[in-house]
Amino acid sequence: MGKGGQNVTKTGRQSQELTWKEVQKHSTRTDKWIVVDGEVYNVTEWSKKHPGGSKIITHYAGQDASEAFRAFHNDAPSVRKYMKAFHVGSLIPSEEKQEEITKDFEELRQTCTKMGLFKPSVTFFTLSILELLSLEVFAYWVLLTYGNGWIPWTLALVALGTLQAQAGWIQHDYGHLSVFKSTRWNHFFHQFTMNVMKGAGADWWNHLHYQHHAKPNVIGKDPDVRLEKLFVLGDTMAERAAKAWKRSMPYNLQHRYFFATLPPLLFPLYFQIMIFRHTLIRKKWLDLFTMGLFYFRFFAFFINQMGLGMALRFYFFIRVLESHWFTWVSQSNHIPMEIEDDKERPWLPLQIYATCDIEKSWFNDWFTGHLNHQIEHHLFPTMPRHNLYKAVPLVKSLCEKHGIPYKTKTLYGAFADIVRSLESSGQIWNAYYHAYHLS
C-alpha cells in the first residue's frame, strides 16, 4: 500500500506523490526503495540482478541515491530506461531539497566532462597491458635461461610480485568501466586482468569494491572496515567493541601485531579463501574457469621448472609481496580517516572525509596505480586514472568553498599514519574497556 492507502500495481507503479517519511519506511533487505533525481524506485527484486551486487543498493535503501547513481553509471540515460519498470512514484516537489554543495558538485562533474577528463588514453591502457605481459615473459625467461639459482629465483619473484600488484591497479580500471564505452569490453578485460592474470574473481571484486565506494568508511556498510575481529578503527568502533566484548583481542597492541597479520597474510590466506568461497557459493562458473587458467598456467610451468614443493613456496612468497604492496597503499588512504555510522552525507563530504591524497610523482603514480589521487577517484570512480590529477585543483577549490578539509600526504607520512591511527584507536578501546569492565 502507498501513502493514502492506494495500491501499488503489479509493475511496481504508484500514481501519487510520496513524502520522504514514506520512502524511509522501505529501507530493509526485503523492502528497498531508493530515490534518484526526485523519482522513487522499488529495487527490492532488481537488486538481486544488479551488476554491482545487491548490497550496494541496500546501503541506499530509504535514501537519496542520485549522486551515487551518477557516479557509478557512465551510461545513465540507457540505465534509466530499465528503471521505468520499477518506478513507484515521485517525491512531493516541496520535499525535493537539493543542497548547494550537491549543485556545486554536479557543476564540477559537468566541468570535468567538458574538459575531456572522462576520456581514456588508448596509449596508456595499451602500455599497461603490455607491462603485465612483459613482466610475466621476463619471469619465465630468466628462470629458463639461468635456472633456479637464488638470483634468477629472486628476479622472477620480484617480477611476478610486481605483475600481481600492477594487475590489481589495472583490473581496477576495467572494473570501474573507465576504459571502454562498451560495458561488454570493460567486463572482458576485467576478466582477463583480474582472473586470468591474477587468479582472483571479478565478481568477488565487484561485490566488495562497489560497496566500499558507495559508503566508504561507513560502519556496517563498507566491507573494507569490517575488521573488528582483529582491529578496531576510529573512535566509534573502538567504543562499541569495548562495550560489547568482555574478552577480545588486545586492541591496545594492534599497531604492533598489524605488521604480522594484515600486510603479509591478507592475500595468501584471507583473500585466497574468500575468493574461492564467493565464487563457489554464488556459482560464478565463468569466474572459476578463467581463474583456473591462471593456476594451470602458473603451476604447469613452475612445477616443471622447480618441483611441486618449491613451486608452492614460490607462489606463497609472490602473494606475500603482493599483499604487502596492496595493504600499505590501500589502507594509507582510508584507515587514518573518519570511520563512522552512516550520516547520509552528500557525495562530496561522504567521500572526502573517508579518504586522502598522496603527493604526485612519477613513482607514486606508478607504485599506487594513480590511487595516490584517491579523493578524485572516489568522487569520480569512472574517470580514467591517468586524468585524476587534472581534477585536483577543481576539487580543492570546491572543498575550500564549503570548508571541507582536503588532505594530501607524503607516501611515507601516509604509511606512518596507518600505524599511528591503529595505536590511537587501540588506546581509545583500552580506555573504554577499563571503564566498562574493570572499573
C-alpha positions as CSV (number, residue, x, y, z in Angstrom):
1,M,0.0,0.0,0.0
2,G,1.3,3.5,-0.8
3,K,0.6,6.7,1.1
4,G,-3.0,7.4,1.5
5,G,-4.0,3.8,1.1
6,Q,-3.6,3.5,-2.7
7,N,-2.5,0.1,-4.1
8,V,0.9,-0.4,-5.8
9,T,0.4,-2.1,-9.2
10,K,2.0,-5.3,-10.2
11,T,4.6,-3.4,-12.2
12,G,5.5,-1.5,-9.0
13,R,4.0,1.7,-10.2
14,Q,2.2,4.2,-8.0
15,S,0.3,7.2,-9.2
16,Q,0.6,9.5,-6.2
17,E,3.4,11.6,-5.0
18,L,5.4,10.5,-2.0
19,T,6.9,12.0,1.1
20,W,10.4,11.2,2.5
21,K,8.7,9.7,5.5
22,E,7.1,7.1,3.3
23,V,10.3,6.4,1.3
24,Q,12.3,5.9,4.5
25,K,9.9,3.1,5.6
26,H,11.3,1.0,2.8
27,S,14.8,0.5,4.0
28,T,15.2,-3.2,4.8
29,R,16.8,-6.1,2.9
30,T,13.3,-7.3,1.9
31,D,11.9,-3.9,1.1
32,K,14.1,-1.4,-0.7
33,W,13.1,1.9,-2.2
34,I,15.6,4.5,-3.4
35,V,15.3,8.0,-4.8
36,V,17.1,9.1,-7.9
37,D,16.6,12.7,-9.1
38,G,13.3,13.0,-7.2
39,E,11.9,9.8,-8.6
40,V,11.2,6.8,-6.3
41,Y,12.0,3.2,-7.3
42,N,11.2,-0.1,-5.7
43,V,14.5,-2.0,-6.3
44,T,13.7,-4.9,-4.0
45,E,13.7,-7.6,-6.8
46,W,16.0,-5.8,-9.1
47,S,18.8,-5.6,-6.5
48,K,19.2,-9.4,-6.9
49,K,20.2,-8.9,-10.5
50,H,22.1,-5.7,-10.1
51,P,25.6,-5.9,-11.8
52,G,27.2,-4.1,-8.9
53,G,25.7,-6.5,-6.4
54,S,22.6,-6.4,-4.2
55,K,24.2,-4.8,-1.1
56,I,25.2,-1.6,-2.8
57,I,21.5,-0.8,-3.4
58,T,20.6,-2.0,0.1
59,H,23.0,0.5,1.5
60,Y,21.0,3.3,-0.1
61,A,17.5,1.9,0.8
62,G,15.3,4.7,2.0
63,Q,17.8,7.3,1.0
64,D,18.6,9.6,-1.9
65,A,20.9,7.7,-4.3
66,S,21.1,10.3,-7.0
67,E,24.7,11.2,-6.7
68,A,25.8,7.6,-6.3
69,F,23.8,6.7,-9.4
70,R,25.5,9.4,-11.4
71,A,29.0,8.4,-10.1
72,F,28.7,4.8,-11.0
73,H,26.8,4.9,-14.3
74,N,28.6,6.4,-17.2
75,D,25.7,5.2,-19.3
76,A,23.0,6.7,-17.1
77,P,20.5,7.6,-19.9
78,S,20.2,3.9,-21.0
79,V,20.1,2.7,-17.5
80,R,17.1,4.9,-16.7
81,K,15.1,3.2,-19.4
82,Y,15.3,-0.1,-17.5
83,M,14.4,1.7,-14.2
84,K,11.0,2.6,-15.5
85,A,9.8,-1.0,-14.8
86,F,10.2,-0.4,-11.0
87,H,9.2,3.2,-10.7
88,V,6.7,3.7,-7.9
89,G,6.1,7.5,-7.8
90,S,7.7,10.9,-7.3
91,L,8.7,12.9,-4.3
92,I,6.4,15.7,-3.5
93,P,8.0,18.8,-5.1
94,S,8.3,20.6,-1.8
95,E,10.4,17.7,-0.4
96,E,12.9,17.8,-3.2
97,K,15.7,19.6,-1.4
98,Q,19.0,19.9,-3.2
99,E,21.8,21.3,-1.1
100,E,24.1,23.9,-2.5
101,I,27.1,21.5,-2.2
102,T,25.2,19.0,-4.3
103,K,24.5,21.5,-7.0
104,D,28.2,22.7,-7.0
105,F,29.5,19.2,-7.2
106,E,27.3,18.4,-10.2
107,E,28.6,21.6,-11.9
108,L,32.1,20.3,-11.2
109,R,31.3,17.0,-12.8
110,Q,30.0,18.7,-15.9
111,T,33.2,20.8,-16.0
112,C,35.3,17.7,-15.9
113,T,33.2,16.2,-18.7
114,K,33.7,19.3,-20.9
115,M,37.5,19.1,-20.2
116,G,37.5,15.6,-21.5
117,L,38.7,14.1,-18.2
118,F,36.4,11.1,-18.6
119,K,38.0,10.1,-22.0
120,P,40.6,7.3,-21.7
121,S,44.0,7.2,-23.3
122,V,44.3,4.2,-25.6
123,T,48.1,4.5,-25.4
124,F,48.1,4.4,-21.6
125,F,46.0,1.3,-21.3
126,T,47.7,-0.5,-24.1
127,L,51.1,0.1,-22.4
128,S,49.6,-1.1,-19.1
129,I,48.6,-4.4,-20.6
130,L,52.0,-4.7,-22.3
131,E,53.6,-4.1,-18.9
132,L,51.8,-7.1,-17.4
133,L,52.7,-9.4,-20.3
134,S,56.3,-8.2,-20.3
135,L,56.7,-9.0,-16.6
136,E,55.4,-12.5,-17.0
137,V,57.5,-13.2,-20.0
138,F,60.6,-11.9,-18.2
139,A,60.0,-14.1,-15.2
140,Y,59.7,-17.2,-17.4
141,W,62.7,-16.2,-19.4
142,V,65.1,-15.6,-16.6
143,L,64.3,-19.0,-15.0
144,L,64.5,-20.9,-18.3
145,T,67.8,-19.2,-19.1
146,Y,69.6,-19.1,-15.8
147,G,68.0,-21.9,-13.8
148,N,66.7,-21.9,-10.2
149,G,69.7,-20.2,-8.6
150,W,68.8,-17.6,-5.9
151,I,69.5,-14.6,-8.2
152,P,67.2,-15.7,-11.1
153,W,64.7,-17.0,-8.5
154,T,64.6,-13.6,-6.8
155,L,64.3,-11.7,-10.0
156,A,61.4,-13.9,-11.1
157,L,59.8,-13.4,-7.7
158,V,60.0,-9.6,-7.9
159,A,58.8,-9.6,-11.5
160,L,55.7,-11.7,-10.7
161,G,55.0,-9.9,-7.4
162,T,55.2,-6.6,-9.4
163,L,52.9,-8.1,-12.0
164,Q,50.3,-9.0,-9.4
165,A,50.4,-5.6,-7.8
166,Q,50.1,-3.8,-11.1
167,A,47.5,-6.1,-12.4
168,G,45.5,-5.2,-9.3
169,W,45.6,-1.5,-10.3
170,I,44.8,-2.2,-14.0
171,Q,41.9,-4.5,-13.3
172,H,40.5,-1.7,-11.1
173,D,40.2,0.5,-14.2
174,Y,38.2,-2.1,-16.1
175,G,36.1,-3.0,-13.1
176,H,35.1,0.7,-12.8
177,L,34.1,0.7,-16.5
178,S,36.5,3.6,-17.1
179,V,38.4,2.4,-20.2
180,F,35.8,1.5,-22.9
181,K,32.5,3.0,-23.8
182,S,31.2,-0.6,-24.2
183,T,30.4,-2.3,-20.8
184,R,31.0,-5.6,-22.5
185,W,34.6,-4.8,-23.4
186,N,35.3,-3.5,-19.9
187,H,33.9,-6.7,-18.5
188,F,36.0,-8.8,-20.9
189,F,39.3,-7.0,-19.9
190,H,38.3,-7.1,-16.3
191,Q,38.0,-10.9,-16.5
192,F,41.4,-11.0,-18.3
193,T,43.4,-8.8,-15.9
194,M,41.7,-9.9,-12.7
195,N,41.0,-13.6,-13.3
196,V,43.5,-14.8,-16.0
197,M,46.4,-12.6,-14.9
198,K,45.8,-12.6,-11.1
199,G,43.8,-15.7,-10.4
200,A,41.2,-13.7,-8.5
201,G,37.5,-13.2,-9.2
202,A,35.9,-10.3,-11.0
203,D,32.5,-10.8,-9.4
204,W,34.0,-11.1,-5.9
205,W,35.8,-7.8,-6.5
206,N,32.7,-6.1,-7.8
207,H,30.7,-7.3,-4.8
208,L,33.1,-5.8,-2.3
209,H,34.6,-2.8,-4.0
210,Y,31.4,-1.1,-5.1
211,Q,30.1,-1.3,-1.6
212,H,33.3,0.4,-0.5
213,H,32.8,3.2,-3.0
214,A,29.1,3.6,-2.2
215,K,29.6,4.1,1.5
216,P,33.3,4.5,2.3
217,N,34.4,4.0,5.9
218,V,30.7,3.7,7.0
219,I,30.4,1.1,9.7
220,G,28.2,-1.8,8.7
221,K,28.2,-0.9,5.1
222,D,31.8,-0.7,3.9
223,P,33.3,-4.2,3.9
224,D,36.8,-2.7,4.0
225,V,36.3,-1.6,7.6
226,R,34.7,-4.9,8.8
227,L,37.9,-5.8,10.7
228,E,36.7,-5.9,14.3
229,K,37.8,-9.5,14.8
230,L,41.4,-8.2,14.5
231,F,41.3,-4.4,14.6
232,V,39.2,-1.5,15.8
233,L,39.2,1.5,13.6
234,G,38.2,5.0,14.7
235,D,36.5,6.2,17.9
236,T,33.0,4.7,17.4
237,M,34.1,1.2,16.6
238,A,36.6,1.2,19.4
239,E,34.0,2.2,22.0
240,R,31.4,-0.4,20.7
241,A,34.0,-3.2,20.8
242,A,35.0,-2.3,24.3
243,K,31.3,-2.2,25.5
244,A,30.2,-5.4,23.7
245,W,33.1,-7.8,24.5
246,K,34.5,-8.7,27.9
247,R,37.1,-10.9,26.2
248,S,38.5,-9.8,23.0
249,M,41.7,-9.1,21.0
250,P,44.2,-6.9,22.8
251,Y,43.4,-4.0,20.6
252,N,45.8,-1.7,22.6
253,L,48.6,-3.7,20.8
254,Q,47.0,-3.7,17.4
255,H,49.6,-1.2,16.0
256,R,52.2,-3.8,16.7
257,Y,50.6,-7.1,15.6
258,F,49.4,-5.3,12.4
259,F,52.8,-5.9,10.9
260,A,52.5,-9.7,11.3
261,T,48.9,-10.0,10.2
262,L,47.2,-7.8,7.6
263,P,50.2,-6.9,5.3
264,P,51.7,-10.4,4.9
265,L,48.6,-12.5,5.2
266,L,45.7,-10.6,3.6
267,F,46.3,-12.1,0.1
268,P,48.0,-15.5,0.7
269,L,45.5,-16.5,3.4
270,Y,42.3,-14.5,3.8
271,F,41.7,-13.4,0.2
272,Q,42.7,-16.8,-1.2
273,I,40.0,-18.4,0.8
274,M,37.3,-15.8,0.3
275,I,37.7,-15.5,-3.4
276,F,37.0,-19.2,-4.0
277,R,34.3,-19.2,-1.3
278,H,32.5,-16.4,-3.0
279,T,32.9,-17.9,-6.5
280,L,31.6,-21.4,-5.5
281,I,28.7,-20.2,-3.2
282,R,27.4,-17.8,-5.9
283,K,28.1,-20.3,-8.7
284,K,30.1,-18.0,-10.8
285,W,31.3,-20.7,-13.2
286,L,32.8,-18.3,-15.7
287,D,35.0,-16.7,-13.0
288,L,36.0,-20.2,-11.8
289,F,37.1,-21.2,-15.3
290,T,39.1,-18.0,-16.0
291,M,40.7,-18.2,-12.6
292,G,41.6,-21.7,-13.4
293,L,43.5,-20.5,-16.5
294,F,45.9,-18.6,-14.2
295,Y,46.5,-21.6,-11.8
296,F,47.0,-24.0,-14.7
297,R,49.5,-21.7,-16.4
298,F,51.4,-20.9,-13.3
299,F,51.8,-24.4,-11.8
300,A,52.3,-26.1,-15.1
301,F,55.4,-24.1,-15.7
302,F,56.8,-23.8,-12.1
303,I,56.2,-27.4,-11.1
304,N,58.1,-28.5,-14.2
305,Q,60.8,-25.9,-13.5
306,M,61.3,-26.3,-9.8
307,G,59.1,-29.1,-8.4
308,L,55.8,-29.0,-6.5
309,G,57.2,-28.0,-3.1
310,M,59.3,-25.1,-4.4
311,A,56.5,-24.0,-6.7
312,L,54.1,-23.7,-3.8
313,R,56.6,-21.8,-1.8
314,F,57.3,-19.5,-4.7
315,Y,53.6,-18.9,-5.1
316,F,53.2,-18.1,-1.4
317,F,56.1,-15.5,-1.5
318,I,54.6,-13.8,-4.6
319,R,51.3,-13.4,-2.7
320,V,53.1,-12.1,0.4
321,L,54.9,-9.5,-1.7
322,E,51.6,-8.5,-3.4
323,S,49.8,-8.4,-0.1
324,H,52.3,-6.0,1.5
325,W,52.1,-3.7,-1.6
326,F,48.3,-3.6,-1.7
327,T,47.7,-3.3,2.0
328,W,50.0,-0.4,2.6
329,V,48.8,1.5,-0.4
330,S,45.0,0.8,0.0
331,Q,44.9,1.4,3.8
332,S,47.0,4.6,3.7
333,N,44.1,6.4,2.1
334,H,41.4,5.2,4.4
335,I,42.3,3.8,7.9
336,P,43.6,7.2,9.2
337,M,40.4,8.9,8.1
338,E,36.9,9.2,9.7
339,I,35.2,5.9,10.3
340,E,31.6,6.4,11.5
341,D,28.0,5.3,11.1
342,D,26.0,6.4,8.0
343,K,25.3,10.1,8.2
344,E,23.7,10.2,4.8
345,R,26.1,13.0,3.7
346,P,26.1,14.5,0.2
347,W,28.6,12.8,-2.2
348,L,31.5,15.3,-1.8
349,P,31.8,15.2,2.1
350,L,30.9,11.5,2.1
351,Q,34.0,10.7,0.0
352,I,36.5,13.3,1.3
353,Y,36.0,12.6,5.0
354,A,36.8,9.0,4.2
355,T,39.9,9.4,2.2
356,C,43.0,11.5,1.4
357,D,45.6,12.0,-1.4
358,I,49.3,11.2,-1.6
359,E,51.7,13.6,-3.3
360,K,52.0,13.3,-7.0
361,S,55.3,12.0,-8.5
362,W,56.1,9.5,-11.3
363,F,57.0,6.9,-8.7
364,N,53.9,7.5,-6.5
365,D,51.7,7.4,-9.6
366,W,53.2,4.0,-10.7
367,F,53.5,2.5,-7.2
368,T,49.9,3.3,-6.2
369,G,48.3,2.8,-9.7
370,H,47.4,6.5,-9.6
371,L,45.4,5.9,-6.4
372,N,47.5,8.5,-4.7
373,H,44.7,10.7,-6.1
374,Q,42.3,8.7,-4.1
375,I,40.0,11.7,-3.4
376,E,39.4,12.3,-7.1
377,H,39.0,8.6,-7.8
378,H,36.3,8.3,-5.1
379,L,34.5,11.4,-6.4
380,F,34.7,10.2,-10.0
381,P,35.1,6.4,-10.0
382,T,34.6,6.1,-13.8
383,M,37.3,8.7,-14.6
384,P,40.4,7.1,-16.2
385,R,43.1,7.2,-13.6
386,H,45.7,9.0,-15.8
387,N,43.4,12.0,-15.7
388,L,42.7,12.2,-12.0
389,Y,45.5,14.7,-11.2
390,K,43.9,17.2,-13.6
391,A,40.8,17.3,-11.4
392,V,42.8,18.1,-8.2
393,P,42.7,21.9,-8.4
394,L,39.0,21.9,-9.2
395,V,38.2,19.6,-6.2
396,K,40.4,21.7,-3.9
397,S,38.6,24.8,-4.9
398,L,35.2,23.3,-4.2
399,C,36.4,21.9,-0.8
400,E,37.7,25.4,0.2
401,K,34.4,27.0,-0.7
402,H,32.4,24.6,1.5
403,G,35.0,24.4,4.3
404,I,35.8,20.7,3.8
405,P,39.4,19.7,4.7
406,Y,41.4,18.3,1.7
407,K,44.3,16.2,2.9
408,T,47.4,15.5,0.9
409,K,50.3,13.5,2.5
410,T,53.7,12.2,1.6
411,L,53.9,8.5,0.8
412,Y,55.9,7.8,4.0
413,G,53.6,10.1,6.0
414,A,50.5,8.2,4.8
415,F,52.1,4.8,5.7
416,A,53.1,6.1,9.1
417,D,49.6,7.4,9.7
418,I,48.2,3.8,9.4
419,V,50.2,2.8,12.4
420,R,49.5,6.0,14.3
421,S,45.8,5.7,13.8
422,L,45.8,2.0,14.8
423,E,47.6,3.0,18.0
424,S,45.2,5.8,18.7
425,S,42.1,3.6,18.2
426,G,43.7,0.9,20.4
427,Q,44.2,3.4,23.2
428,I,40.6,4.6,22.9
429,W,39.4,0.9,23.1
430,N,41.6,0.3,26.1
431,A,40.2,3.3,28.0
432,Y,36.6,2.3,27.3
433,Y,37.4,-1.4,28.1
434,H,38.7,-0.5,31.5
435,A,35.7,1.9,32.1
436,Y,33.1,-0.7,31.1
437,H,34.6,-3.9,32.6
438,L,37.4,-3.2,35.0
439,S,36.2,-0.2,37.0
